[in-house]
């Protein structure tokens, strides 16, 4: 399955250590970590940083 430029893509990363995954992937890929807005669920979406 090829992804074309501008396509919406959603991947799930299942990990027992979300904090370490965020610390690794955010600077490596230039992603911004956001709040999912769900106080009872630790689900931090990551997306391309603006710019």
C-alpha contacts under 8 A as a table, 3 or more apart, distances in Angstrom:
res1	aa1	res2	aa2	distance
3	X	7	X	6.27
3	X	9	X	7.86
4	X	7	X	5.53
15	X	18	X	5.98
15	X	21	X	7.63
17	X	20	X	5.60
17	X	21	X	6.45
18	X	21	X	4.99
18	X	22	X	6.10
19	X	22	X	5.19
19	X	23	X	6.19
20	X	23	X	4.98
20	X	24	X	6.12
21	X	24	X	5.14
21	X	25	X	5.95
22	X	25	X	5.37
22	X	26	X	5.57
22	X	33	X	7.25
23	X	26	X	5.95
23	X	27	X	7.10
24	X	27	X	6.46
24	X	28	X	6.38
25	X	28	X	5.03
25	X	29	X	5.78
25	X	30	X	7.72
25	X	31	X	7.10
26	X	29	X	5.66
26	X	30	X	5.41
26	X	31	X	4.46
26	X	32	X	6.10
26	X	33	X	7.02
26	X	46	X	7.64
27	X	30	X	5.02
27	X	31	X	6.63
28	X	31	X	7.82
29	X	48	X	7.92
30	X	48	X	6.29
30	X	49	X	6.08
31	X	46	X	5.94
31	X	47	X	5.14
31	X	48	X	4.48
31	X	49	X	5.16
32	X	46	X	5.47
32	X	47	X	5.38
32	X	48	X	6.00
32	X	49	X	5.09
33	X	44	X	6.35
33	X	45	X	6.00
33	X	46	X	4.50
33	X	47	X	6.71
34	X	44	X	5.75
34	X	45	X	5.53
34	X	46	X	6.11
34	X	47	X	7.86
35	X	38	X	7.75
35	X	43	X	7.48
35	X	44	X	5.36
35	X	45	X	6.67
36	X	43	X	5.97
36	X	44	X	5.58
36	X	45	X	6.22
38	X	41	X	5.45
38	X	42	X	7.46
38	X	43	X	7.61
39	X	42	X	7.49
